Amino acid sequence: MKILIVDDERLILMGLKAVIGKIEDLSCEVQTAMSGEQAALLLEENPVDLMITDVEMPGMSGLDLVEKAKNKGWCRHFMILSGYDKFEYARRALRLDAADYLLKPVDKEELRRDICRIARELEDEGKKEPNLLKEYECYFPHLKEGQIPGPLQRSVQFIRENYQDAISLSMLAEHTGKTESYLSSLFKKEWDTTFLEIVNEMRLQQAIYMLLYEPSISVQDIAGKVGYKTERQLYRLIKNKLEITPQQLRNGENKIE
């Protein structure tokens, strides 16, 4: 399931992405965009199954984005977020056949229910469509999904399973059977990023989720659970990425604002 989240506030993007990432038994690829224009460019190249978008953003509004995506066939399902309980917004969202109209702060359980419902609908739709992969598997058995995962897929899987530990590029190289220089070049070429940035991104997503939704766990313990030796390391990461402190994030309501 491919999901695109659109909001002009980075903290909301990260929070929603963290919540979606914690939904059990949901296999999905989540992208984010901070404007309607950026989202349109992404959708034109990579259509998605579900788009979750804020209504009021600079430039193209979320409702205009939904209308454009719907007309272009870029997305199958839509969810609208708004900080305003305005009848006109809700009416237009209904006209555009949005799956739901959620008011901020977003209730994470309601969000989970909606996404799981859409995932089931997509699964049911998929059962009705011809499965071309199965039709050709007998002719091309070496192309079956999962038989050739590739260094990038193996790398991301390794990081996802071990980011909470003191992992290094040398450990990844040993795991994948590739050299450190090869992996560094591959990350840069394919994704314009580094091994450390990928690790920090995964740690950040998990830390945001725990700060927002697990108030009984201290910031120091969260730092340890996501792979940092000290609370200060987590503090610097969140301050640098979100421009707020972990405690400021936690002091808000236990919802995504």
LOTITOR-819243 format. One line per 5 residues: their letters; for each residue x, y, z of C-alpha. Coordinates in pm, 1 decimal, always signed. Example, Ala and Ser with C-alpha at 12.3 -4.5 7.8 and 13.67 -1.06 7.14 Angstrom:
LOTITOR-819243
as> +1230.0/-450.0/+780.0 | +1367.0/-106.0/+714.0
***
This chain:
LOTITOR-819243
mkili> +0.0/+0.0/+0.0 | +143.1/+336.0/-104.2 | +55.6/+639.5/+108.2 | +132.5/+1008.8/+60.1 | +97.2/+1252.4/+352.8
vdder> +75.0/+1623.7/+268.1 | +104.5/+1899.3/+529.0 | +305.8/+2220.2/+551.2 | +415.7/+2140.5/+908.6 | +705.9/+1896.7/+937.4
lilmg> +613.6/+1785.5/+1289.2 | +269.0/+1675.7/+1173.6 | +420.4/+1485.5/+881.0 | +660.5/+1301.5/+1109.2 | +390.7/+1230.2/+1366.9
lkavi> +147.5/+1085.6/+1113.5 | +424.0/+881.6/+952.5 | +521.3/+742.0/+1292.8 | +162.3/+643.5/+1373.9 | +115.0/+471.7/+1037.8
gkied> +444.0/+288.5/+1081.9 | +314.1/+133.7/+1406.0 | -2.0/-15.7/+1253.9 | +24.8/-392.8/+1288.7 | +4.9/-613.0/+979.8
lscev> +15.0/-311.7/+747.1 | +274.7/-323.7/+473.7 | +309.3/+22.4/+326.6 | +542.5/+274.2/+168.1 | +492.7/+625.4/+306.0
qtams> +601.4/+944.5/+129.3 | +560.3/+1301.8/+250.6 | +522.4/+1643.7/+89.2 | +505.4/+1990.4/+243.5 | +292.6/+2159.5/-23.4
geqaa> +24.7/+2082.0/-276.7 | +262.8/+2163.3/-559.1 | +529.4/+1924.9/-430.2 | +268.8/+1654.4/-380.0 | +142.0/+1694.8/-737.2
lllee> +494.2/+1645.6/-873.0 | +539.3/+1330.6/-664.8 | +200.6/+1191.8/-763.8 | +260.9/+1251.4/-1132.3 | +567.9/+1028.1/-1115.6
npvdl> +443.8/+783.8/-850.4 | +65.9/+740.7/-803.7 | -43.0/+617.7/-460.0 | -325.9/+418.2/-304.7 | -404.8/+669.8/-30.7
mitdv> -334.5/+1041.2/+11.7 | -378.3/+1212.2/+349.3 | -371.1/+1589.1/+308.0 | -423.0/+1903.2/+511.9 | -678.2/+2150.6/+376.8
empgm> -513.8/+2487.1/+430.6 | -160.2/+2515.7/+293.2 | +28.1/+2794.5/+115.2 | -34.6/+2780.0/-259.1 | -248.3/+2488.6/-372.7
sgldl> -502.3/+2389.0/-107.5 | -551.0/+2030.2/-2.3 | -896.1/+2015.5/-159.0 | -764.0/+2150.7/-489.1 | -488.1/+1889.4/-472.3
vekak> -742.3/+1612.2/-415.7 | -952.8/+1731.7/-708.0 | -649.3/+1739.7/-937.1 | -525.2/+1398.9/-821.4 | -871.9/+1252.0/-867.5
nkgwc> -905.8/+1391.3/-1220.1 | -558.7/+1269.2/-1315.9 | -609.0/+926.0/-1164.1 | -306.2/+968.0/-937.1 | -472.2/+832.9/-623.9
rhfmi> -751.2/+590.0/-536.7 | -843.1/+700.7/-185.1 | -823.6/+1034.1/-1.5 | -840.3/+1151.2/+358.6 | -876.3/+1519.1/+449.4
lsgyd> -723.2/+1681.7/+759.3 | -831.4/+2019.7/+889.2 | -788.4/+2235.6/+1194.4 | -1120.9/+2399.7/+1113.1 | -1468.2/+2254.8/+1150.1
kfeya> -1600.1/+2432.8/+841.5 | -1910.4/+2306.2/+667.5 | -1786.4/+2419.4/+325.4 | -1468.1/+2213.0/+360.0 | -1663.2/+1906.2/+469.1
rralr> -1916.3/+1947.3/+188.7 | -1647.3/+1972.3/-78.2 | -1460.5/+1676.3/+72.0 | -1783.3/+1476.3/+53.3 | -1832.2/+1580.5/-308.7
ldaad> -1480.0/+1462.6/-388.2 | -1565.3/+1124.6/-231.9 | -1302.8/+1153.2/+42.0 | -1271.0/+846.2/+264.5 | -1284.8/+1064.3/+576.6
yllkp> -1265.6/+1423.0/+701.5 | -1057.6/+1435.5/+1020.1 | -1028.2/+1734.0/+1249.8 | -699.9/+1822.0/+1417.7 | -579.7/+1716.7/+1665.5
vdkee> -605.9/+1381.1/+1490.2 | -711.0/+1087.0/+1704.5 | -457.9/+813.6/+1630.6 | -710.1/+532.0/+1682.1 | -952.2/+686.3/+1434.0
lrrdi> -666.9/+728.9/+1186.7 | -565.3/+365.5/+1229.6 | -921.1/+242.1/+1178.5 | -960.6/+443.5/+859.4 | -630.3/+327.4/+713.6
criar> -698.5/-37.8/+800.6 | -1043.0/-11.2/+640.2 | -892.6/+131.5/+321.4 | -623.8/-138.6/+321.9 | -896.2/-405.9/+338.4
elede> -1083.5/-240.2/+53.1 | -767.8/-235.8/-157.5 | -705.7/-601.1/-77.4 | -1059.9/-691.7/-181.6 | -1021.1/-492.1/-501.6
gkkep> -693.5/-668.8/-573.6 | -855.5/-1011.0/-544.1 | -1092.4/-916.6/-824.9 | -812.3/-811.2/-1061.1 | -598.7/-1048.5/-1272.5
nllke> -274.7/-1135.3/-1096.6 | -26.8/-1094.8/-1381.6 | +265.9/-1193.5/-1163.5 | +116.0/-1535.2/-1093.2 | +30.1/-1582.6/-1460.7
yecyf> +393.7/-1537.3/-1561.3 | +567.7/-1698.8/-1262.6 | +574.4/-2037.2/-1430.1 | +763.4/-1887.1/-1726.6 | +996.9/-1660.8/-1527.0
phlke> +1041.5/-1820.8/-1181.2 | +1359.2/-1619.3/-1110.5 | +1152.6/-1297.5/-1108.4 | +934.1/-1398.2/-815.9 | +909.2/-1124.7/-555.5
gqipg> +1166.6/-1162.2/-279.6 | +1410.1/-1388.6/-464.9 | +1638.5/-1100.2/-566.4 | +1603.9/-842.5/-286.6 | +1903.1/-630.3/-395.3
plqrs> +2154.5/-447.6/-174.2 | +1926.0/-151.4/-112.7 | +1636.3/-361.8/+9.1 | +1865.4/-573.4/+227.5 | +2029.2/-261.0/+367.7
vqfir> +1702.4/-93.6/+465.7 | +1570.2/-414.9/+618.3 | +1888.7/-455.6/+823.3 | +1872.6/-95.2/+946.5 | +1502.2/-125.5/+1030.3
enyqd> +1565.7/-436.9/+1239.2 | +1877.5/-305.1/+1415.4 | +1857.6/+76.2/+1439.5 | +1802.4/+50.8/+1815.5 | +2152.7/-98.6/+1850.9
aisls> +2497.0/+49.6/+1786.5 | +2505.4/-40.4/+1417.8 | +2767.6/+84.0/+1174.4 | +2832.4/+95.7/+802.5 | +3095.2/-176.0/+843.7
mlaeh> +2834.0/-404.8/+1002.8 | +2597.3/-337.1/+713.2 | +2874.2/-410.6/+464.0 | +2940.7/-744.7/+632.4 | +2568.6/-825.4/+635.0
tgkte> +2516.2/-747.5/+266.3 | +2850.2/-875.3/+140.2 | +2926.8/-536.2/-13.9 | +3204.8/-288.4/+60.0 | +3146.2/+24.6/+266.4
sylss> +3240.3/+247.9/-27.1 | +2997.6/+64.1/-256.4 | +2709.2/+105.9/-12.0 | +2789.7/+472.8/+49.3 | +2794.6/+539.9/-324.5
lfkke> +2470.9/+345.9/-370.5 | +2285.6/+544.4/-101.6 | +2409.9/+869.1/-253.4 | +2330.2/+774.7/-611.6 | +1985.8/+623.3/-557.9
wdttf> +1850.0/+829.1/-266.9 | +2092.0/+1122.0/-224.6 | +2144.9/+1029.6/+138.7 | +2387.4/+851.2/+371.3 | +2381.2/+546.6/+595.1
leivn> +2380.1/+765.5/+906.6 | +2091.2/+978.6/+778.7 | +1879.0/+668.7/+718.5 | +1954.6/+537.6/+1068.0 | +1872.9/+874.2/+1225.6
emrlq> +1547.9/+901.9/+1028.2 | +1427.2/+565.4/+1157.5 | +1532.2/+653.5/+1511.7 | +1357.4/+990.0/+1485.1 | +1028.8/+835.7/+1370.4
qaiym> +1028.5/+590.4/+1660.5 | +1125.8/+859.1/+1913.1 | +844.9/+1090.1/+1796.2 | +591.6/+811.2/+1832.9 | +707.0/+725.4/+2185.1
llyep> +716.6/+1089.5/+2295.4 | +364.0/+1147.8/+2169.0 | +195.2/+824.4/+2268.2 | +397.0/+660.2/+2547.6 | +416.3/+926.0/+2821.8
sisvq> +519.4/+675.0/+3088.7 | +859.4/+626.2/+2923.8 | +1117.8/+890.5/+3013.3 | +1307.2/+1082.6/+2746.5 | +1628.2/+920.2/+2867.6
diagk> +1480.6/+571.8/+2826.6 | +1343.7/+660.3/+2483.3 | +1693.0/+766.1/+2378.2 | +1823.7/+425.0/+2481.5 | +1540.2/+237.1/+2312.6
vgykt> +1604.4/+405.1/+1975.0 | +1979.6/+347.7/+1981.2 | +2140.4/+647.4/+2151.6 | +2377.4/+621.3/+2447.1 | +2273.2/+955.2/+2593.3
erqly> +1961.7/+1167.5/+2613.9 | +2168.0/+1455.2/+2473.3 | +2207.2/+1277.3/+2138.9 | +1831.2/+1244.4/+2100.3 | +1785.6/+1605.3/+2210.5
rlikn> +2021.5/+1727.4/+1936.4 | +1850.4/+1515.4/+1669.7 | +1499.5/+1639.2/+1750.2 | +1612.7/+1998.5/+1797.5 | +1793.3/+1992.1/+1463.3
kleit> +1514.3/+1823.5/+1266.9 | +1202.4/+1969.3/+1429.1 | +1334.8/+2288.3/+1592.0 | +1179.7/+2194.7/+1926.3 | +1300.1/+1993.1/+2225.2
pqqlr> +1179.9/+1643.3/+2317.4 | +1005.4/+1783.7/+2623.2 | +829.0/+2052.3/+2418.6 | +703.0/+1780.0/+2187.1 | +585.8/+1569.8/+2479.6
ngenk> +420.0/+1859.4/+2661.8 | +161.2/+1895.0/+2386.0 | -160.0/+1690.5/+2387.6 | -125.4/+1319.4/+2336.3 | -238.5/+1363.8/+1978.5
ie> -101.7/+1498.3/+1653.1 | -172.8/+1869.1/+1645.8
***
